[in-house]
Amino acid sequence: MTQILCRPLCGRATVAVAVLFSCFNAAAQTPPVITGADGATSAAFWYLGGVSPNCCPSLINKYWTIWAVTLALNTSNPNPTVQWFTDSPAKLEITPNGISGAILKARGHSNPGPGFDIHVWVMVDGVSSAQFPVYLTRHSRNQTGYR
């Protein structure tokens, strides 16, 4: 059962004036949650330097790496509005997977350094999730095992 919470909009009511209430669905106030594999709260995966999206239409694999994330909606709405966002659209492409998650595709690499500098978040019916940190590492010619 969904609990509806109401509170007065003003501090007092008079006899001749109806009391106005602000009502909201308490279940809709729980933020959605993004998780990676096995419940991970962040993701780090490779950017392999894929070719330009406009190049070489005959190539099937353009060397992009992808990472799946799942979404806990935390809403009782059977048809929620889900919107995905990133602060680095030139580096990370988001493809929604229905309302159950999304596919993250590496389009560039993270800035040098140890920090997760790319973030993903989602809005479900206007309620925002926490940011999901992403780090896109790139191949270096100095790494062993790669030629």
C-alpha positions as CSV (number, residue, x, y, z in Angstrom):
1,M,0.0,0.0,0.0
2,T,1.3,3.5,-0.9
3,Q,1.3,6.0,1.9
4,I,0.2,9.5,1.1
5,L,1.7,12.2,3.3
6,C,0.0,15.6,3.7
7,R,1.0,18.8,5.5
8,P,-0.6,22.2,5.8
9,L,0.7,24.9,3.5
10,C,0.2,27.6,6.1
11,G,0.8,27.4,9.8
12,R,-2.8,28.1,10.9
13,A,-6.3,27.7,9.7
14,T,-9.4,29.9,10.4
15,V,-13.0,28.8,10.6
16,A,-14.1,30.4,7.4
17,V,-11.1,29.3,5.3
18,A,-10.4,25.8,4.1
19,V,-7.1,24.4,5.1
20,L,-4.9,23.9,2.1
21,F,-2.7,20.8,2.1
22,S,0.4,19.9,0.1
23,C,0.1,16.1,-0.6
24,F,2.7,13.9,-2.1
25,N,3.3,10.2,-2.6
26,A,6.0,9.1,-0.1
27,A,7.1,6.3,-2.3
28,A,8.0,8.7,-5.2
29,Q,10.5,10.5,-2.8
30,T,12.9,7.5,-2.6
31,P,15.6,8.2,-5.2
32,P,16.3,5.8,-8.0
33,V,19.5,3.8,-7.7
34,I,22.0,2.9,-10.5
35,T,24.2,-0.1,-10.0
36,G,26.7,-2.0,-12.1
37,A,27.6,-5.7,-12.2
38,D,27.1,-7.4,-8.8
39,G,25.7,-4.2,-7.3
40,A,28.8,-2.1,-8.0
41,T,28.4,1.6,-7.2
42,S,30.9,2.7,-9.9
43,A,32.4,1.5,-13.2
44,A,35.8,1.5,-14.7
45,F,36.3,0.2,-18.2
46,W,38.4,0.6,-21.3
47,Y,38.3,3.2,-24.0
48,L,40.0,1.6,-27.0
49,G,40.2,4.6,-29.3
50,G,37.4,3.5,-31.6
51,V,37.0,5.0,-35.0
52,S,34.7,8.0,-35.7
53,P,31.0,7.1,-35.7
54,N,30.8,8.6,-39.3
55,C,33.7,6.5,-40.5
56,C,33.7,3.2,-42.2
57,P,30.0,2.2,-42.3
58,S,30.9,-1.4,-43.4
59,L,32.7,-2.0,-40.1
60,I,30.5,-3.9,-37.6
61,N,32.9,-3.6,-34.6
62,K,34.1,0.0,-34.3
63,Y,36.1,-0.9,-31.1
64,W,33.8,0.7,-28.6
65,T,33.6,-0.9,-25.2
66,I,30.3,-1.0,-23.3
67,W,29.1,-1.4,-19.7
68,A,25.6,-2.3,-18.6
69,V,24.0,-0.7,-15.6
70,T,20.8,-1.5,-13.9
71,L,18.2,0.8,-12.4
72,A,16.0,0.4,-9.3
73,L,13.2,2.8,-10.1
74,N,11.8,3.1,-6.5
75,T,8.5,4.4,-7.7
76,S,5.0,2.9,-7.8
77,N,4.3,4.5,-11.1
78,P,3.7,1.7,-13.7
79,N,4.8,4.1,-16.5
80,P,7.5,6.3,-15.1
81,T,9.4,8.9,-17.1
82,V,13.1,7.9,-17.1
83,Q,15.8,10.3,-18.3
84,W,19.5,9.6,-18.3
85,F,22.3,12.2,-18.1
86,T,26.1,12.4,-18.1
87,D,28.4,15.4,-17.5
88,S,30.7,14.1,-20.2
89,P,28.6,13.4,-23.4
90,A,31.8,13.5,-25.6
91,K,33.3,10.7,-23.6
92,L,30.3,8.6,-22.7
93,E,27.2,7.7,-24.6
94,I,24.1,6.4,-22.8
95,T,21.6,4.1,-24.4
96,P,18.5,3.4,-22.3
97,N,17.5,-0.2,-22.0
98,G,13.8,0.2,-21.4
99,I,13.2,1.3,-17.8
100,S,15.4,-1.3,-16.3
101,G,18.8,0.2,-17.0
102,A,21.2,1.5,-19.7
103,I,24.2,0.6,-21.7
104,L,27.2,3.0,-21.3
105,K,29.5,3.2,-24.3
106,A,33.1,4.6,-24.1
107,R,33.5,7.4,-26.7
108,G,36.6,8.9,-25.1
109,H,38.9,8.5,-22.1
110,S,39.0,10.0,-18.6
111,N,41.3,12.8,-17.7
112,P,44.7,11.7,-16.5
113,G,44.8,11.0,-12.8
114,P,43.3,8.6,-10.3
115,G,39.8,10.1,-9.9
116,F,36.5,9.0,-11.4
117,D,35.8,12.2,-13.6
118,I,32.7,11.1,-15.5
119,H,29.3,10.8,-13.9
120,V,26.0,9.3,-14.8
121,W,22.7,10.0,-13.1
122,V,19.0,9.3,-13.9
123,M,15.8,11.2,-13.2
124,V,12.7,9.0,-12.6
125,D,9.5,11.1,-12.5
126,G,11.6,14.1,-11.6
127,V,13.5,12.4,-8.7
128,S,17.2,12.3,-9.3
129,S,19.5,9.4,-8.4
130,A,22.9,9.9,-6.9
131,Q,25.7,10.2,-9.4
132,F,27.3,7.0,-10.6
133,P,31.0,7.5,-11.1
134,V,32.7,6.2,-14.3
135,Y,36.4,6.0,-15.2
136,L,37.4,5.3,-18.8
137,T,40.9,4.1,-19.0
138,R,42.8,4.1,-22.3
139,H,45.4,1.8,-23.7
140,S,49.0,3.0,-23.4
141,R,51.8,1.8,-25.7
142,N,53.9,1.3,-22.5
143,Q,51.5,-1.3,-21.2
144,T,52.8,-4.9,-21.5
145,G,50.8,-7.5,-23.4
146,Y,49.5,-5.0,-26.0
147,R,51.1,-4.5,-29.4
